[in-house]
Amino acid sequence: MKEMSVKEMLMRMSIIAALVLAASPTAVPLASAQTPAVAPERTASPPGAAAYLISPKDGAKVESPVLVQFGLKGMGIAPAGVKFENTGHHHLLVDTEAPADLSAPLPVTDKIVHFGKGQTEAKVPLSPGKHTLQLLLGDQNHVPHNPPVISKKITITVTK
């Protein structure tokens, strides 16, 4: 049996994440994202890793539900609970700042949407008006990496 390289393993994990996404394209709040009594050690992110929003673009005027597409460079996607080097899953910050304490698991709130199944896009219902969006990658325990892999914050306007 041939031994897989890290690149081949990341590719397989991306394929698995895509299959999971195809089976369930909506975000699911995860009970396991609650803060434990002792915060787990933060997982390192590789140099150059970056999260970004593919769409919508900063300043866009859109209709709800908003199709939000997540981008990631230098890392792979793995569902929550799956420990695999240089991977994580997306959290969408809506109309909020990143938590001050990045050593704790990200809480499940209406402003921090978890994509623990490894989703790379979602239709997000938003009320009419201006909104900010930002991605923050979390490890298998929903804890942001060290250093954090976080996108630039964008502002969009939902017209209806």
HELIX and SHEET records of a PDB file:
HELIX    1   1 VAL A    6  ALA A   23  1                                  18    
HELIX    2   2 ALA A   31  ALA A   33  5                                   3    
SHEET    1   A 3 ALA A  50  SER A  55  0                                        
SHEET    2   A 3 VAL A  66  LYS A  73 -1                                        
SHEET    3   A 3 GLU A 121  VAL A 124 -1                                        
SHEET    1   B 5 LYS A  61  VAL A  62  0                                        
SHEET    2   B 5 ILE A 154  VAL A 158  1                                        
SHEET    3   B 5 GLY A 129  GLY A 138 -1                                        
SHEET    4   B 5 THR A  87  VAL A  94 -1                                        
SHEET    5   B 5 GLY A  76  ILE A  77  1                                        
SHEET    1   C 5 LYS A  61  VAL A  62  0                                        
SHEET    2   C 5 ILE A 154  VAL A 158  1                                        
SHEET    3   C 5 GLY A 129  GLY A 138 -1                                        
SHEET    4   C 5 THR A  87  VAL A  94 -1                                        
SHEET    5   C 5 ILE A 112  HIS A 114 -1                                        
END                                                                             
